Amino acid sequence: MQKLLLLGLTLVTPALLGGWRENEAKNNIELTQTSNAGGTLALVANGEDFVRQGFITKDGWEINFDHVYVTLAEVRAYQTDPAFNPDTGETIESTQEVVLVEKPQTIDLAVGEADAAPIVVSTVTAPAGKYNALSWQIVENNAKTIVLEGTASKEGETVNFVIGFNQPINYVCGEYVGDERKGILSPGGEAEMEVTLHFDHLFGDGEAPADDAINTGAVGFDPMAALATDGRLEIDMASLKQTLSSEDYEKLEKAIAGLGHVGEGHCR
C-alpha cells in the first residue's frame, strides 16, 4: 500500500510542478507586461508662427508661405539617464529607443489655419517613461530636402518664390524646451515629441535688434529678391551657390543646418 502511495505521488508531483511552473511563468509575463505598460507616442512637426502666420525679415520683406515641404526620416525618440546634452558632442546612450519615422516622409508645415496645431507625422505604441532625446534626419525627395513656396512683399514690390534646398541634415537633440513639457508617457497615456524648424534663421527677424544673433547669422531676403525676374524667383542650391556672394552662401548653408530644434531646445 505504501509503495502504491509513493508511486502515485511520484506520478502526480511532476504534473503538479509543471502546472505551478506554467502559472508562475504566466504571472511573471503579466507582471513584466504591467511594469512595461506603454501608451501612445506621437511625433509632431512645427514650423511655428513664422510658417503659419508669416513674418517680417531682417531687411523688411513680409514673407507669407503657401507651402513649406520638409522630408523627414530616421526619427527616433530616446529615454536617457542622465539627460542627454547635444552640446557635449557625445552620442546618445539610451535606456529605451523608439522609432517614430523610418522611411522618408514629406510633410507640408504650412497646412492649416494661422493658429493650427503642429502637424502630426506619426503615432506609435511605446513603453512608458520620459523621452528626453530625439534624433532625426532631413533627406531628399525629388532631389530636394526642403522646398519653400510663397510670396515676399516690400515697398510695393512682390516676389513669388519657390526656393529648393538639397542639403541633407542629421540632427541629434536633447529634451524639448517650451511652455509645456513633452515626451512624458504614462502607462496607457499619450505624449508627443516635436521637431521644430526655425525659418527665421534663414531670413532673420525684423522684430529683433539688428545686432541680434538671429539677424547677424541670417541671409535675409534682399539677396534672394535681387535674383527674381518679373516678380518671380524659382531657384535651387546650385543656382544660389553660383549667384549669391560667397559670404551670403556660407551664411545660408549654416542657417539651413541650424533650422532644427526641439521647441526652443537646440540640436547638434
C-alpha positions in Angstrom: 0.0 0.0 0.0 2.8 2.4 0.9 4.5 1.5 -2.4 1.3 2.3 -4.3 1.0 5.7 -2.5 4.6 6.6 -3.2 4.2 5.6 -6.8 1.1 7.8 -7.1 2.9 10.8 -5.6 5.8 10.2 -7.9 3.4 10.3 -10.9 1.4 13.3 -9.7 4.1 15.5 -8.4 5.7 16.3 -11.8 2.3 17.2 -13.2 1.6 19.5 -10.2 5.1 21.1 -10.6 4.6 21.6 -14.3 1.3 23.3 -13.7 2.7 25.5 -10.9 5.7 26.5 -13.1 3.4 27.3 -16.0 1.3 29.5 -13.8 4.4 31.2 -12.3 5.7 31.9 -15.8 2.3 33.3 -16.8 2.3 35.5 -13.8 5.8 36.7 -14.5 4.8 37.6 -18.0 1.8 39.5 -16.8 4.0 41.4 -14.2 6.5 42.2 -16.9 3.8 43.5 -19.2 2.3 45.6 -16.5 5.7 47.1 -15.5 6.5 47.9 -19.1 3.0 49.1 -19.9 3.1 51.5 -22.7 1.0 54.3 -24.3 0.8 56.3 -27.5 3.8 58.4 -28.5 3.2 60.9 -31.3 5.6 62.8 -33.4 4.6 66.3 -34.5 6.4 68.8 -36.8 6.2 72.5 -36.2 7.2 75.5 -38.3 5.8 77.8 -35.7 4.2 81.2 -36.4 6.9 82.1 -39.0 5.3 79.5 -41.3 1.6 79.6 -40.3 1.3 83.4 -39.9 4.1 84.9 -41.9 6.8 87.3 -40.6 9.0 90.3 -41.5 12.6 89.5 -42.4 15.6 91.4 -41.1 15.6 93.5 -44.2 11.9 94.4 -44.2 10.3 91.8 -46.5 6.9 90.4 -45.5 7.1 86.7 -46.0 3.9 84.5 -46.4 4.3 80.8 -47.1 1.9 78.8 -49.2 3.8 75.6 -48.7 6.9 74.5 -46.7 7.8 71.0 -47.7 10.2 69.1 -45.5 11.2 65.4 -45.8 11.9 63.6 -42.5 13.4 60.2 -42.0 15.0 58.1 -39.2 13.2 59.9 -36.4 14.0 58.2 -33.1 12.9 59.0 -29.5 15.1 58.0 -26.6 14.9 57.7 -22.8 18.3 58.6 -21.3 19.6 58.8 -17.8 21.3 61.2 -17.2 19.7 63.7 -19.6 21.4 64.0 -23.0 23.1 67.2 -23.8 23.8 67.7 -27.5 26.3 70.4 -26.9 28.8 67.9 -25.4 29.4 66.2 -28.7 28.7 62.8 -27.1 26.5 60.1 -28.7 23.1 59.2 -27.2 23.3 56.4 -24.6 19.7 55.3 -24.1 17.8 53.0 -21.8 14.9 52.9 -24.3 14.7 53.7 -28.0 11.5 54.0 -30.2 11.4 54.5 -34.0 8.8 57.2 -34.8 9.6 57.5 -38.6 11.7 55.1 -40.5 11.1 55.7 -44.2 11.2 59.2 -45.7 8.0 61.2 -45.2 7.3 64.6 -46.7 5.1 67.0 -44.8 3.8 70.5 -45.5 4.4 72.6 -42.4 2.2 75.4 -43.9 -1.0 73.3 -43.9 -3.9 74.6 -41.7 -5.1 77.9 -40.4 -2.9 80.6 -38.8 -3.4 79.1 -35.3 -3.3 75.4 -36.4 -1.6 72.9 -34.2 1.7 71.3 -35.3 1.4 68.6 -38.0 1.0 65.1 -36.7 3.6 63.0 -38.5 3.2 59.6 -36.9 1.9 57.8 -33.8 3.3 54.6 -32.3 2.8 52.4 -29.3 5.8 52.9 -27.0 6.9 51.9 -23.5 6.1 54.4 -20.7 8.7 56.7 -19.5 10.4 60.1 -20.1 11.6 60.5 -23.6 14.2 63.3 -23.3 16.2 63.0 -26.5 15.5 62.9 -30.2 17.4 62.2 -33.4 16.2 62.9 -36.9 17.2 63.5 -40.5 16.1 65.8 -43.3 16.6 63.9 -46.5 16.0 64.4 -50.3 12.7 63.8 -52.1 12.9 64.5 -55.8 16.4 66.0 -55.2 15.1 68.4 -52.6 15.2 68.3 -48.8 13.2 71.5 -48.2 11.0 73.5 -50.6 9.7 76.9 -49.7 6.8 78.4 -51.7 5.2 81.7 -51.1 5.3 85.5 -51.6 7.6 88.2 -50.3 6.5 91.9 -50.4 8.3 95.1 -49.7 7.5 98.7 -50.6 5.1 97.8 -53.3 7.2 95.1 -54.8 6.1 91.4 -54.6 8.2 88.3 -55.4 6.6 84.9 -55.9 9.2 82.4 -54.9 9.9 78.7 -55.0 13.2 78.0 -53.2 14.6 74.5 -53.0 17.4 73.2 -50.8 19.1 69.8 -51.2 21.3 69.9 -48.1 20.8 66.6 -46.1 21.0 67.1 -42.3 21.3 64.8 -39.3 20.1 66.3 -36.0 20.7 65.0 -32.5 18.7 66.8 -29.9 18.1 66.8 -26.1 14.9 67.5 -24.2 12.1 69.6 -25.6 12.2 73.2 -24.3 9.0 75.2 -24.3 6.0 76.4 -22.3 4.8 72.8 -21.7 6.7 69.6 -21.1 6.7 67.0 -23.8 7.8 63.3 -24.0 6.5 62.1 -20.7 4.5 59.0 -21.4 2.5 57.4 -18.6 1.1 53.8 -18.8 -1.9 53.8 -21.1 -1.5 57.6 -21.7 -0.5 59.8 -24.6 2.6 62.0 -25.2 4.3 63.7 -28.1 7.7 64.6 -29.3 8.3 67.6 -31.6 10.7 68.5 -34.4 10.7 72.3 -34.7 12.1 74.3 -37.6 13.0 77.9 -37.1 12.8 79.6 -40.5 13.8 83.0 -39.1 17.3 81.5 -39.1 17.3 81.9 -42.9 15.8 85.3 -43.3 16.2 87.0 -39.9 13.5 88.6 -37.8 12.5 92.2 -38.3 11.2 92.4 -34.8 14.6 91.5 -33.3 17.5 94.0 -33.0 19.8 94.2 -36.0 22.8 93.0 -33.9 20.9 90.0 -32.6 22.4 86.7 -33.5 19.2 85.7 -35.3 19.9 88.6 -37.7 23.7 88.6 -38.0 23.6 85.0 -39.0 20.7 85.2 -41.4 20.9 85.9 -45.2 17.7 88.0 -45.3 15.6 88.2 -48.4 17.3 91.1 -50.3 19.9 88.8 -51.9 17.1 86.4 -53.0 14.9 89.2 -54.3 17.8 90.5 -56.4 17.7 87.2 -58.3 14.0 87.5 -59.2 12.8 88.1 -62.8 9.5 89.8 -63.4 8.4 89.2 -59.8 9.2 85.5 -59.8 12.1 83.6 -58.2 12.5 79.8 -58.8 15.9 78.7 -57.6 17.8 75.8 -56.1 21.0 75.4 -54.1 23.2 75.0 -57.1 22.0 78.3 -58.6 22.2 80.0 -55.3 25.8 79.0 -54.9 26.6 80.5 -58.3 24.7 83.7 -57.8 25.0 84.6 -54.1 28.1 86.2 -52.7 30.4 83.6 -51.1 29.6 85.3 -47.7 25.9 85.0 -48.2 26.0 81.4 -49.4 28.1 80.4 -46.4 25.5 82.1 -44.2 22.8 80.2 -46.0 24.4 76.8 -45.5 24.9 77.5 -41.8 21.4 78.8 -41.4 19.9 75.7 -43.1 22.0 73.4 -40.7 20.6 75.5 -37.8 16.9 75.1 -38.7 16.3 72.1 -36.5 15.2 72.5 -32.8 13.0 70.7 -30.3 10.9 73.7 -29.3 13.5 76.2 -28.3 15.9 73.5 -27.4 19.0 73.3 -29.6 20.1 70.3 -31.7 23.5 69.3 -33.0 
